[in-house]
Amino acid sequence: MSITKEEYLKQVREEAEGYFQRGEFFCSEAVLQVINDALGKLYPDEVVKLASGFPIGLGKAQCLCGAVSGGEMALGMVYGRVHGEEMNPAMFDKAKELHDFIRKEYKSLCCRVITRQWAGDNFQSPERKAHCVEITGRVAEWVAEQLIEDGKLTIGGEKNA
């Protein structure tokens, strides 16, 4: 039985949201884990450690949204480069597209602004956590959709060569 693109993207979103909701990962970690899994574990699970300083706006500084940070790192797993390689123009294009998507949806990329109605809440209210869980899922879904559209990810989780 085949799965539709929409069903697959919903699964990606729900998996990222679940990691955060259950307290297994914060926003940036959840996005990076889910996209790495979708890519067939392109990198070892330890890659998620790279995302551990980004939650709650860069280590609780409430600056750049952690989900966006995780999304940008996930894009780098596919479009990024290693020493000696030229920059892939798609890296900057996709990074800006994610920026613009979140800015359009939430009017800001700043954690403090996106969550201002819960200022000082520190995830004590279920509403604040649900809001951040939602953003996490939307970023993971957006990244997965871009990778599918670019032929870098097939439905079912395999990276295209």
DSSP file (Angstrom, degrees, kcal/mol; ACC not computed):
  #  RESIDUE AA STRUCTURE BP1 BP2  ACC     N-H-->O    O-->H-N    N-H-->O    O-->H-N    TCO  KAPPA ALPHA  PHI   PSI    X-CA   Y-CA   Z-CA
    1    1 A M              0   0    0      0, 0.0     2,-0.2     0, 0.0     0, 0.0   0.000 360.0 360.0 360.0 124.0    0.0    0.0    0.0
    2    2 A S        -     0   0    0      1,-0.0     2,-0.4     0, 0.0     0, 0.0  -0.501 360.0-136.4 -86.9 156.3    1.5    3.3   -1.1
    3    3 A I        -     0   0    0     -2,-0.2     2,-0.1   152,-0.1   152,-0.1  -0.868  18.1-122.4-111.3 143.1    1.4    6.5    1.0
    4    4 A T     >  -     0   0    0     -2,-0.4     4,-2.5     1,-0.1     5,-0.2  -0.388  24.7-112.1 -79.8 162.5    0.6    9.9   -0.5
    5    5 A K  H  > S+     0   0    0      1,-0.2     4,-2.8     2,-0.2     5,-0.2   0.913 119.5  51.9 -57.8 -43.9    2.9   12.8   -0.1
    6    6 A E  H  > S+     0   0    0      1,-0.2     4,-2.0     2,-0.2    -1,-0.2   0.900 110.0  48.2 -62.6 -42.0    0.4   14.5    2.1
    7    7 A E  H  > S+     0   0    0      2,-0.2     4,-2.0     1,-0.2    -1,-0.2   0.906 112.5  49.2 -64.7 -41.4    0.2   11.5    4.4
    8    8 A Y  H  X S+     0   0    0     -4,-2.5     4,-2.3     2,-0.2    -2,-0.2   0.927 110.8  49.1 -64.1 -45.2    4.0   11.2    4.6
    9    9 A L  H  X S+     0   0    0     -4,-2.8     4,-2.6     1,-0.2    -1,-0.2   0.865 109.0  53.8 -64.1 -35.4    4.4   14.9    5.4
   10   10 A K  H  X S+     0   0    0     -4,-2.0     4,-2.8    -5,-0.2    -1,-0.2   0.906 108.0  50.5 -63.6 -40.7    1.8   14.5    8.1
   11   11 A Q  H  X S+     0   0    0     -4,-2.0     4,-2.4     2,-0.2    -2,-0.2   0.918 110.1  49.6 -62.5 -43.6    3.8   11.6    9.6
   12   12 A V  H  X S+     0   0    0     -4,-2.3     4,-2.2     2,-0.2     5,-0.2   0.945 113.2  46.8 -59.2 -49.1    7.0   13.7    9.6
   13   13 A R  H  X S+     0   0    0     -4,-2.6     4,-2.6     1,-0.2    -2,-0.2   0.930 113.6  47.5 -59.0 -47.7    5.2   16.6   11.3
   14   14 A E  H  X S+     0   0    0     -4,-2.8     4,-2.4     1,-0.2    -1,-0.2   0.848 109.7  53.1 -66.9 -33.9    3.6   14.3   13.9
   15   15 A E  H  X S+     0   0    0     -4,-2.4     4,-2.1     2,-0.2    -1,-0.2   0.933 111.5  45.5 -66.5 -44.8    6.9   12.5   14.6
   16   16 A A  H  X S+     0   0    0     -4,-2.2     4,-1.7     1,-0.2    -2,-0.2   0.929 114.7  48.3 -62.5 -45.0    8.7   15.8   15.3
   17   17 A E  H  X S+     0   0    0     -4,-2.6     4,-3.3     1,-0.2     5,-0.2   0.896 109.5  53.9 -61.9 -40.1    5.8   17.1   17.4
   18   18 A G  H  X S+     0   0    0     -4,-2.4     4,-2.6     2,-0.2     6,-0.3   0.906 104.2  53.6 -63.3 -42.9    5.7   13.8   19.3
   19   19 A Y  H  <>S+     0   0    0     -4,-2.1     5,-1.9     1,-0.2     6,-1.5   0.930 116.4  39.5 -55.9 -45.4    9.4   14.0   20.2
   20   20 A F  H ><5S+     0   0    0     -4,-1.7     3,-1.3     4,-0.2    -2,-0.2   0.940 114.5  51.9 -71.5 -47.7    8.9   17.5   21.7
   21   21 A Q  H 3<5S+     0   0    0     -4,-3.3    -2,-0.2     1,-0.3    -1,-0.2   0.882 111.7  47.1 -57.4 -41.2    5.5   16.8   23.3
   22   22 A R  T 3<5S-     0   0    0     -4,-2.6    -1,-0.3    -5,-0.2    -2,-0.2   0.555 114.0-116.9 -79.5  -7.4    6.9   13.7   25.1
   23   23 A G  T < 5S+     0   0    0     -3,-1.3    -3,-0.2    -4,-0.4    -2,-0.1   0.640  81.3 121.6  81.9  14.0    9.9   15.6   26.3
   24   24 A E  S   <S+     0   0    0     -5,-1.9     2,-0.3    -6,-0.3    -4,-0.2   0.843  82.9   2.1 -77.4 -33.8   12.4   13.4   24.4
   25   25 A F  S    S-     0   0    0     -6,-1.5    -2,-0.3    -9,-0.1    -1,-0.2  -0.968  70.5-123.7-144.2 156.9   13.8   16.4   22.4
   26   26 A F     >  -     0   0    0     -2,-0.3     4,-2.8    -3,-0.1     5,-0.2  -0.370  51.8 -78.6 -88.5-177.8   13.3   20.1   22.2
   27   27 A C  H  > S+     0   0    0      1,-0.2     4,-2.2     2,-0.2     5,-0.2   0.896 126.5  41.2 -51.1 -59.5   12.4   21.9   19.0
   28   28 A S  H  > S+     0   0    0      1,-0.2     4,-2.1     2,-0.2    -1,-0.2   0.891 117.5  48.7 -63.1 -39.8   15.8   22.0   17.1
   29   29 A E  H  > S+     0   0    0     22,-0.3     4,-2.7     2,-0.2    -1,-0.2   0.911 109.7  51.9 -66.2 -42.6   16.7   18.5   18.2
   30   30 A A  H  X S+     0   0    0     -4,-2.8     4,-2.5     2,-0.2     5,-0.2   0.918 110.5  47.8 -61.9 -44.7   13.3   17.1   17.1
   31   31 A V  H  X S+     0   0    0     -4,-2.2     4,-2.3    -5,-0.2     5,-0.3   0.949 114.0  46.2 -62.2 -48.4   13.5   18.6   13.6
   32   32 A L  H  X S+     0   0    0     -4,-2.1     4,-2.3    -5,-0.2    -2,-0.2   0.906 113.6  49.1 -63.2 -41.5   17.1   17.4   13.0
   33   33 A Q  H  X S+     0   0    0     -4,-2.7     4,-2.6     2,-0.2    -1,-0.2   0.938 112.3  47.3 -62.3 -47.8   16.3   13.9   14.3
   34   34 A V  H  X S+     0   0    0     -4,-2.5     4,-2.6    -5,-0.2    -2,-0.2   0.906 114.4  45.6 -64.6 -42.6   13.2   13.5   12.1
   35   35 A I  H  X S+     0   0    0     -4,-2.3     4,-1.9    -5,-0.2    -1,-0.2   0.906 112.3  51.0 -70.3 -39.3   14.8   14.7    9.0
   36   36 A N  H  <>S+     0   0    0     -4,-2.3     5,-2.5    -5,-0.3     6,-0.8   0.922 112.3  47.6 -61.2 -42.1   17.9   12.6    9.5
   37   37 A D  H ><5S+     0   0    0     -4,-2.6     3,-2.0     1,-0.2    -2,-0.2   0.922 109.2  53.3 -62.2 -43.8   15.6    9.6   10.0
   38   38 A A  H 3<5S+     0   0    0     -4,-2.6    -1,-0.2     1,-0.3    -2,-0.2   0.837 105.3  55.3 -61.3 -32.1   13.6   10.5    6.9
   39   39 A L  T 3<5S-     0   0    0     -4,-1.9   120,-0.5    -5,-0.1    -1,-0.3   0.322 127.5-100.1 -83.1   9.0   16.9   10.6    5.0
   40   40 A G  T < 5S-     0   0    0     -3,-2.0    -3,-0.2   118,-0.2    -2,-0.2   0.836  74.4 -57.4  77.4  32.7   17.7    7.0    6.1
   41   41 A K      < +     0   0    0     -5,-2.5    -4,-0.2    -6,-0.1    -1,-0.1   0.967  69.0 179.2  57.9  57.8   20.0    8.1    8.9
   42   42 A L  S    S+     0   0    0     -6,-0.8    -1,-0.1     2,-0.1    -5,-0.1   0.831  74.3  28.5 -53.7 -35.0   22.4   10.0    6.6
   43   43 A Y  S    S-     0   0    0     -7,-0.1    -4,-0.0     1,-0.1    34,-0.0  -0.883 102.7 -90.7-123.7 156.6   24.3   10.8    9.8
   44   44 A P    >   -     0   0    0      0, 0.0     3,-2.4     0, 0.0     4,-0.2  -0.244  45.0-102.6 -62.6 158.9   24.6    8.9   13.1
   45   45 A D  G >  S+     0   0    0      1,-0.3     3,-1.9     2,-0.2     4,-0.2   0.766 116.5  74.9 -54.3 -26.8   22.0    9.7   15.8
   46   46 A E  G >  S+     0   0    0      1,-0.3     3,-1.9     2,-0.2     4,-0.4   0.664  72.2  83.3 -63.5 -15.0   24.7   11.7   17.6
   47   47 A V  G X  S+     0   0    0     -3,-2.4     3,-1.6     1,-0.3     4,-0.4   0.802  77.3  70.4 -57.9 -26.8   24.3   14.4   14.9
   48   48 A V  G X  S+     0   0    0     -3,-1.9     3,-1.7     1,-0.3     4,-0.4   0.786  81.6  72.3 -62.9 -26.3   21.3   15.6   17.1
   49   49 A K  G X  S+     0   0    0     -3,-1.9     3,-1.3     1,-0.3     4,-0.3   0.826  86.5  65.3 -57.8 -29.9   23.8   16.8   19.7
   50   50 A L  G <  S+     0   0    0     -3,-1.6     3,-0.4    -4,-0.4    -1,-0.3   0.778 102.4  48.3 -62.2 -25.1   24.7   19.6   17.3
   51   51 A A  G X  S+     0   0    0     -3,-1.7     3,-1.5    -4,-0.4   -22,-0.3   0.483  84.2  93.6 -92.8  -4.0   21.2   20.9   17.8
   52   52 A S  T <  S+     0   0    0     -3,-1.3    -1,-0.2    -4,-0.4    -2,-0.1   0.664  81.2  54.0 -70.9 -16.5   21.1   20.8   21.6
   53   53 A G  T 3  S+     0   0    0     -3,-0.4     6,-0.4    -4,-0.3    -1,-0.3   0.469  97.6  67.8 -91.7  -0.9   22.3   24.3   22.1
   54   54 A F    <>  +     0   0    0     -3,-1.5     4,-2.3     4,-0.3     3,-0.5   0.646  66.6 114.5 -97.8 -16.2   19.6   25.9   20.0
   55   55 A P  H  >>S+     0   0    0      0, 0.0     5,-1.8     0, 0.0     4,-0.7  -0.153  77.5  19.0 -61.0 153.2   16.3   25.3   21.8
   56   56 A I  H  45S-     0   0    0      3,-0.2     6,-2.2     1,-0.2     7,-0.2   0.890 142.4 -45.2  55.6  45.8   14.3   28.2   23.3
   57   57 A G  H  45S-     0   0    0     -3,-0.5     6,-2.7     5,-0.3     4,-0.3   0.941 122.0 -29.2  71.6  51.3   15.9   30.7   21.0
   58   58 A L  H ><5S-     0   0    0     -4,-2.3     3,-0.8     6,-0.3    -4,-0.3   0.992 134.1 -23.5  72.8  74.5   19.6   29.8   21.3
   59   59 A G  T 3<5S-     0   0    0     -4,-0.7    -3,-0.2    -6,-0.4    -2,-0.1   0.891 125.0 -51.0  64.5  43.2   20.1   28.2   24.8
   60   60 A K  T 3 <S+     0   0    0     -5,-1.8    -1,-0.2    -6,-0.1    -3,-0.2   0.582 108.7 120.0  69.7  14.2   17.0   29.9   26.4
   61   61 A A  S <  S-     0   0    0     -3,-0.8    -4,-0.2    -4,-0.3    -3,-0.2   0.630  73.9-133.7 -77.9 -12.9   18.1   33.3   25.2
   62   62 A Q        +     0   0    0     -6,-2.2    50,-1.9    -7,-0.2    -5,-0.3   0.805  66.8 117.9  63.1  35.1   14.8   33.5   23.3
   63   63 A C        +     0   0    0     -6,-2.7    48,-4.3     1,-0.3    49,-0.3   0.510  67.4  17.8 -93.4-117.6   16.5   34.8   20.1
   64   64 A L  B    S-A  110   0A   0     46,-0.3    -1,-0.3    -7,-0.2    -6,-0.3  -0.326  94.0-102.3 -59.6 128.3   16.2   32.7   16.9
   65   65 A C     >  -     0   0    0     44,-3.2     4,-2.0    -8,-0.2     3,-0.3  -0.254  24.6-136.9 -51.5 129.1   13.5   30.1   17.1
   66   66 A G  H  > S+     0   0    0      1,-0.2     4,-2.7     2,-0.2     5,-0.2   0.837 102.2  58.0 -61.9 -35.1   15.0   26.7   17.8
   67   67 A A  H  > S+     0   0    0      1,-0.2     4,-2.3     2,-0.2    -1,-0.2   0.906 107.1  48.7 -62.7 -39.5   12.8   24.9   15.3
   68   68 A V  H  > S+     0   0    0     -3,-0.3     4,-2.7     2,-0.2    -2,-0.2   0.916 109.7  52.1 -65.3 -42.7   14.1   27.2   12.6
   69   69 A S  H  X S+     0   0    0     -4,-2.0     4,-2.2     1,-0.2    -2,-0.2   0.931 111.2  47.3 -57.6 -46.0   17.7   26.5   13.7
   70   70 A G  H  X S+     0   0    0     -4,-2.7     4,-2.4     1,-0.2    -1,-0.2   0.888 111.2  51.6 -62.8 -39.5   17.0   22.8   13.5
   71   71 A G  H  X S+     0   0    0     -4,-2.3     4,-2.3     2,-0.2    -2,-0.2   0.894 108.8  50.3 -64.2 -40.6   15.5   23.2   10.1
   72   72 A E  H  X S+     0   0    0     -4,-2.7     4,-1.9     2,-0.2    -2,-0.2   0.899 111.4  48.4 -65.8 -40.0   18.5   25.1    8.8
   73   73 A M  H  X S+     0   0    0     -4,-2.2     4,-1.3     2,-0.2    -2,-0.2   0.901 109.9  52.5 -64.8 -40.0   20.8   22.4   10.1
   74   74 A A  H  X S+     0   0    0     -4,-2.4     4,-0.7     1,-0.2     3,-0.4   0.902 108.0  50.7 -63.4 -40.5   18.6   19.7    8.5
   75   75 A L  H >X S+     0   0    0     -4,-2.3     4,-3.2     1,-0.2     3,-1.2   0.900 106.0  57.1 -61.9 -39.2   18.8   21.6    5.2
   76   76 A G  H 3X S+     0   0    0     -4,-1.9     4,-1.5     1,-0.3    -1,-0.2   0.790  93.9  66.6 -62.7 -28.4   22.6   21.7    5.6
   77   77 A M  H 3< S+     0   0    0     -4,-1.3    -1,-0.3    -3,-0.4    -2,-0.2   0.823 118.2  23.9 -61.2 -28.8   22.7   17.9    5.8
   78   78 A V  H << S+     0   0    0     -3,-1.2    -2,-0.2    -4,-0.7    -1,-0.2   0.823 136.0  28.7-103.6 -44.2   21.5   17.8    2.2
   79   79 A Y  H  < S+     0   0    0     -4,-3.2     9,-0.5    -5,-0.1    12,-0.4   0.539  98.6 100.6 -99.9  -7.6   22.6   21.1    0.6
   80   80 A G     <  -     0   0    0     -4,-1.5     2,-0.3    -5,-0.4    10,-0.0   0.007  58.9-134.9 -74.0-178.6   25.6   21.9    2.8
   81   81 A R        -     0   0    0      4,-0.1     2,-0.3     7,-0.0    -1,-0.1  -0.847   0.1-135.7-134.1 167.3   29.3   21.4    1.9
   82   82 A V    >   -     0   0    0     -2,-0.3     3,-2.3     1,-0.1     0, 0.0  -0.755  54.5 -60.6-115.7 168.5   32.5   20.1    3.4
   83   83 A H  T 3  S+     0   0    0     -2,-0.3    -1,-0.1     1,-0.3     3,-0.1  -0.207 124.2  23.1 -52.4 131.7   35.9   21.7    3.2
   84   84 A G  T 3  S+     0   0    0      1,-0.4     2,-0.3    -3,-0.1    -1,-0.3   0.231  97.9 109.9  95.6 -13.4   37.1   22.1   -0.3
   85   85 A E  S <  S-     0   0    0     -3,-2.3    -1,-0.4     1,-0.1     2,-0.2  -0.657  70.9-114.2 -93.4 151.5   33.7   22.0   -1.9
   86   86 A E        -     0   0    0     -2,-0.3     2,-0.2     1,-0.1    -4,-0.1  -0.490  43.3 -92.0 -75.7 153.5   32.0   25.0   -3.5
   87   87 A M        -     0   0    0     -2,-0.2    -1,-0.1     1,-0.1    -7,-0.1  -0.488  35.2-127.5 -67.7 132.1   28.9   26.4   -1.9
   88   88 A N    >>  -     0   0    0     -9,-0.5     3,-2.1    -2,-0.2     4,-0.7  -0.730  12.2-143.8 -77.9 117.4   25.8   24.8   -3.3
   89   89 A P  H 3> S+     0   0    0      0, 0.0     4,-2.0     0, 0.0     3,-0.2   0.795  97.4  67.6 -56.0 -27.1   23.6   27.8   -4.2
   90   90 A A  H 3> S+     0   0    0      1,-0.2     4,-3.1     2,-0.2     5,-0.3   0.799  89.3  66.0 -63.6 -26.8   20.5   25.8   -3.1
   91   91 A M  H <> S+     0   0    0     -3,-2.1     4,-2.4   -12,-0.4    -1,-0.2   0.964 107.1  37.9 -60.1 -52.0   21.8   26.0    0.5
   92   92 A F  H  X S+     0   0    0     -4,-0.7     4,-2.3     2,-0.2     5,-0.2   0.890 116.6  53.1 -66.9 -38.6   21.3   29.8    0.7
   93   93 A D  H  X S+     0   0    0     -4,-2.0     4,-2.2     1,-0.2    -2,-0.2   0.949 113.7  41.5 -61.2 -48.9   18.1   29.6   -1.4
   94   94 A K  H  X S+     0   0    0     -4,-3.1     4,-2.4     2,-0.2     5,-0.2   0.883 112.4  55.0 -68.1 -38.4   16.5   27.0    0.9
   95   95 A A  H  X S+     0   0    0     -4,-2.4     4,-2.1    -5,-0.3    -1,-0.2   0.919 111.7  44.2 -60.5 -43.4   17.8   28.7    4.1
   96   96 A K  H  X S+     0   0    0     -4,-2.3     4,-3.1     2,-0.2    -1,-0.2   0.888 110.2  55.2 -68.9 -38.8   16.1   32.0    3.0
   97   97 A E  H  X S+     0   0    0     -4,-2.2     4,-2.5    -5,-0.2    -2,-0.2   0.909 108.8  47.5 -61.6 -41.4   12.9   30.2    2.0
   98   98 A L  H  X S+     0   0    0     -4,-2.4     4,-2.4     2,-0.2     5,-0.3   0.940 112.3  50.4 -64.5 -45.3   12.6   28.6    5.4
   99   99 A H  H  X S+     0   0    0     -4,-2.1     4,-2.6     1,-0.2    -2,-0.2   0.947 112.9  45.6 -52.5 -51.7   13.3   32.0    7.0
  100  100 A D  H  X S+     0   0    0     -4,-3.1     4,-2.3     1,-0.2    -1,-0.2   0.863 110.2  54.5 -65.3 -36.7   10.6   33.6    4.8
  101  101 A F  H  X S+     0   0    0     -4,-2.5     4,-2.3    -5,-0.2    -1,-0.2   0.943 112.9  41.5 -61.6 -48.9    8.1   30.8    5.5
  102  102 A I  H  X S+     0   0    0     -4,-2.4     4,-3.1     2,-0.2     6,-0.5   0.906 113.4  52.9 -68.6 -40.5    8.4   31.2    9.3
  103  103 A R  H  X S+     0   0    0     -4,-2.6     4,-1.7    -5,-0.3    -1,-0.2   0.908 112.1  46.2 -60.7 -41.2    8.4   35.0    9.1
  104  104 A K  H  < S+     0   0    0     -4,-2.3    -2,-0.2    -5,-0.2    -1,-0.2   0.922 118.3  41.6 -66.5 -43.6    5.2   34.9    7.0
  105  105 A E  H  < S+     0   0    0     -4,-2.3    -2,-0.2    -5,-0.2    -1,-0.2   0.877 133.1  19.0 -72.7 -39.1    3.5   32.4    9.3
  106  106 A Y  H  < S-     0   0    0     -4,-3.1    -3,-0.2     2,-0.2    -2,-0.2   0.360  94.7-124.1-119.6   3.2    4.5   33.8   12.7
  107  107 A K  S  < S+     0   0    0     -4,-1.7     2,-0.3    -5,-0.4    -4,-0.2   0.481  86.7  37.4  68.3   3.7    5.5   37.4   11.9
  108  108 A S        -     0   0    0     -6,-0.5    -2,-0.2     1,-0.1    -3,-0.0  -0.975  61.4-142.8-168.7 163.1    9.0   36.8   13.4
  109  109 A L  S    S+     0   0    0     -2,-0.3   -44,-3.2    -6,-0.0     2,-0.5   0.323  73.0 107.4-111.0   0.0   11.8   34.3   13.8
  110  110 A C  B  >  -A   64   0A   0    -46,-0.2     4,-2.9     1,-0.2     3,-0.5  -0.697  64.4-147.5 -85.3 122.0   12.5   35.4   17.3
  111  111 A C  H  > S+     0   0    0    -48,-4.3     4,-2.0    -2,-0.5   -48,-0.2   0.896  99.5  55.5 -53.7 -43.8   11.4   33.0   20.0
  112  112 A R  H  4 S+     0   0    0    -50,-1.9    -1,-0.2   -49,-0.3   -49,-0.1   0.864 113.2  41.1 -59.9 -37.9   10.6   35.8   22.4
  113  113 A V  H >4 S+     0   0    0     -3,-0.5     3,-1.3   -51,-0.2     4,-0.2   0.916 113.1  51.8 -77.1 -45.1    8.3   37.5   19.8
  114  114 A I  H 3< S+     0   0    0     -4,-2.9    -2,-0.2     1,-0.3     3,-0.2   0.808 122.9  31.9 -61.8 -29.5    6.7   34.3   18.6
  115  115 A T  T >< S+     0   0    0     -4,-2.0     3,-2.5    -5,-0.3    -1,-0.3   0.125  79.7 124.2-114.2  19.6    5.9   33.3   22.2
  116  116 A R  G X   +     0   0    0     -3,-1.3     3,-1.8     1,-0.3    -1,-0.1   0.784  65.9  65.5 -57.2 -30.5    5.4   36.8   23.8
  117  117 A Q  G 3  S+     0   0    0      1,-0.3    -1,-0.3    -4,-0.2    -2,-0.1   0.682 106.6  44.4 -68.3 -12.9    1.9   36.0   25.1
  118  118 A W  G X  S+     0   0    0     -3,-2.5     3,-2.8    10,-0.1     4,-0.4  -0.024  83.3 167.1-114.6  29.7    3.5   33.5   27.4
  119  119 A A  T <  S+     0   0    0     -3,-1.8    -3,-0.1     1,-0.3    -7,-0.0  -0.157  72.4   5.8 -49.7 129.3    6.4   35.7   28.5
  120  120 A G  T 3  S+     0   0    0      1,-0.1    -1,-0.3     3,-0.0    -4,-0.1   0.468  95.4 119.1  76.5   1.9    8.1   34.2   31.5
  121  121 A D    X   -     0   0    0     -3,-2.8     3,-1.3     1,-0.1    -2,-0.1   0.835  53.6-160.4 -69.9 -34.4    6.0   31.1   31.3
  122  122 A N  T 3  S-     0   0    0     -4,-0.4    -3,-0.1     1,-0.3    -1,-0.1   0.870  70.7 -57.0  52.3  42.5    9.0   28.7   30.7
  123  123 A F  T 3  S+     0   0    0     -5,-0.2    -1,-0.3     1,-0.1     6,-0.1   0.699 104.3 129.0  65.9  22.7    6.7   26.0   29.3
  124  124 A Q    <   +     0   0    0     -3,-1.3    -2,-0.1     4,-0.0    -1,-0.1   0.828  59.3  66.1 -75.6 -30.5    4.5   25.9   32.4
  125  125 A S  S  > S-     0   0    0      1,-0.1     4,-1.7    -7,-0.1     3,-0.2  -0.717  79.4-137.1 -92.5 141.7    1.3   26.3   30.4
  126  126 A P  H  > S+     0   0    0      0, 0.0     4,-2.5     0, 0.0     5,-0.2   0.808 104.3  61.6 -62.8 -27.7    0.2   23.6   28.0
  127  127 A E  H  > S+     0   0    0      2,-0.2     4,-2.0     1,-0.2     5,-0.1   0.911 103.3  47.7 -66.6 -42.2   -0.7   26.4   25.5
  128  128 A R  H  > S+     0   0    0     -3,-0.2     4,-2.1     2,-0.2     5,-0.2   0.943 114.5  45.8 -63.6 -47.6    2.9   27.6   25.3
  129  129 A K  H  X S+     0   0    0     -4,-1.7     4,-2.8     1,-0.2     5,-0.2   0.926 111.3  52.3 -63.1 -43.3    4.3   24.1   24.8
  130  130 A A  H  X S+     0   0    0     -4,-2.5     4,-2.3     1,-0.2    -1,-0.2   0.880 107.6  53.1 -60.2 -38.2    1.6   23.3   22.3
  131  131 A H  H  X S+     0   0    0     -4,-2.0     4,-2.0     2,-0.2    -1,-0.2   0.930 112.9  42.7 -62.4 -46.4    2.5   26.4   20.3
  132  132 A C  H  X S+     0   0    0     -4,-2.1     4,-2.3     2,-0.2    -2,-0.2   0.868 111.6  54.5 -70.7 -36.5    6.2   25.5   20.1
  133  133 A V  H  X S+     0   0    0     -4,-2.8     4,-2.3    -5,-0.2    -1,-0.2   0.920 108.3  50.9 -60.1 -43.5    5.3   21.8   19.4
  134  134 A E  H  X S+     0   0    0     -4,-2.3     4,-2.5     2,-0.2    -2,-0.2   0.921 109.4  48.7 -61.3 -45.8    3.2   23.1   16.4
  135  135 A I  H  X S+     0   0    0     -4,-2.0     4,-2.5     1,-0.2    -1,-0.2   0.914 109.7  53.5 -61.5 -42.1    6.1   25.2   15.1
  136  136 A T  H  X S+     0   0    0     -4,-2.3     4,-2.3     1,-0.2    -1,-0.2   0.927 110.8  45.9 -57.7 -47.5    8.5   22.3   15.4
  137  137 A G  H  X S+     0   0    0     -4,-2.3     4,-2.5     1,-0.2    -1,-0.2   0.888 111.4  51.8 -64.2 -39.6    6.2   20.1   13.4
  138  138 A R  H  X S+     0   0    0     -4,-2.5     4,-2.5     2,-0.2    -1,-0.2   0.895 110.2  48.4 -66.8 -39.1    5.6   22.7   10.7
  139  139 A V  H  X S+     0   0    0     -4,-2.5     4,-2.7     2,-0.2     5,-0.2   0.943 112.4  48.1 -66.0 -46.3    9.3   23.2   10.2
  140  140 A A  H  X S+     0   0    0     -4,-2.3     4,-2.4     1,-0.2    -2,-0.2   0.920 114.0  47.6 -59.0 -43.7   10.0   19.5   10.0
  141  141 A E  H  X S+     0   0    0     -4,-2.5     4,-2.5     2,-0.2    -1,-0.2   0.917 111.6  50.5 -63.1 -44.1    7.2   19.1    7.5
  142  142 A W  H  X S+     0   0    0     -4,-2.5     4,-2.2     2,-0.2    -2,-0.2   0.929 111.7  47.1 -61.6 -46.2    8.4   22.1    5.4
  143  143 A V  H  X S+     0   0    0     -4,-2.7     4,-2.3     1,-0.2    -2,-0.2   0.943 112.5  49.4 -62.3 -47.2   11.9   20.8    5.2
  144  144 A A  H  X S+     0   0    0     -4,-2.4     4,-2.3    -5,-0.2    -1,-0.2   0.900 109.7  52.3 -59.2 -41.0   10.7   17.3    4.2
  145  145 A E  H  X S+     0   0    0     -4,-2.5     4,-2.8     1,-0.2    -1,-0.2   0.913 108.8  49.7 -62.9 -41.9    8.5   18.8    1.6
  146  146 A Q  H  X S+     0   0    0     -4,-2.2     4,-2.0     1,-0.2     6,-0.2   0.916 110.9  49.9 -61.9 -42.4   11.4   20.8    0.1
  147  147 A L  H  <>S+     0   0    0     -4,-2.3     5,-2.7     2,-0.2     6,-1.3   0.875 111.9  48.1 -66.0 -37.1   13.6   17.7    0.0
  148  148 A I  H ><5S+     0   0    0     -4,-2.3     3,-1.6     4,-0.2    -2,-0.2   0.942 111.2  50.0 -65.9 -47.5   10.8   15.7   -1.7
  149  149 A E  H 3<5S+     0   0    0     -4,-2.8    -2,-0.2     1,-0.3    -1,-0.2   0.837 111.8  48.8 -61.6 -32.6   10.2   18.4   -4.3
  150  150 A D  T 3<5S-     0   0    0     -4,-2.0    -1,-0.3    -5,-0.2    -2,-0.2   0.416 115.3-115.3 -86.8   1.8   14.0   18.6   -5.0
  151  151 A G  T < 5S+     0   0    0     -3,-1.6    -3,-0.2     2,-0.2     9,-0.1   0.692  86.3 116.3  73.7  17.7   14.2   14.8   -5.4
  152  152 A K  S   <S+     0   0    0     -5,-2.7     8,-0.5    -6,-0.2     2,-0.4   0.577  76.7  34.3 -92.3 -12.4   16.5   14.6   -2.4
  153  153 A L        -     0   0    0     -6,-1.3     2,-0.3     6,-0.3    -2,-0.2  -0.992  70.0-153.5-144.3 131.7   14.0   12.5   -0.4
  154  154 A T  B >>  -B  158   0B   0      4,-2.8     3,-2.3    -2,-0.4     4,-0.7  -0.769  40.1 -90.6-102.5 154.0   11.5    9.9   -1.5
  155  155 A I  T 34 S+     0   0    0     -2,-0.3  -152,-0.1     1,-0.3  -150,-0.1  -0.445 117.3  43.4 -63.3 125.8    8.4    9.1    0.3
  156  156 A G  T 34 S-     0   0    0     -2,-0.2    -1,-0.3     1,-0.1    -3,-0.0   0.262 127.6 -80.6 112.7  -8.7    9.3    6.4    2.7
  157  157 A G  T <4 S+     0   0    0     -3,-2.3     2,-0.5     1,-0.3    -2,-0.2   0.734  81.4 132.9  97.8  23.5   12.5    7.9    3.8
  158  158 A E  B  <  -B  154   0B   0     -4,-0.7    -4,-2.8  -119,-0.1     2,-0.3  -0.903  50.6-127.7-111.6 137.6   15.2    7.2    1.3
  159  159 A K        -     0   0    0   -120,-0.5     2,-0.3    -2,-0.5    -6,-0.3  -0.619  24.1-129.0 -77.5 135.1   17.6    9.8    0.0
  160  160 A N              0   0    0     -8,-0.5    -1,-0.0    -2,-0.3  -121,-0.0  -0.610 360.0 360.0 -80.3 145.2   17.8   10.0   -3.8
  161  161 A A              0   0    0     -2,-0.3    -1,-0.1     0, 0.0    -9,-0.1   0.484 360.0 360.0 -71.4 360.0   21.3    9.9   -5.3
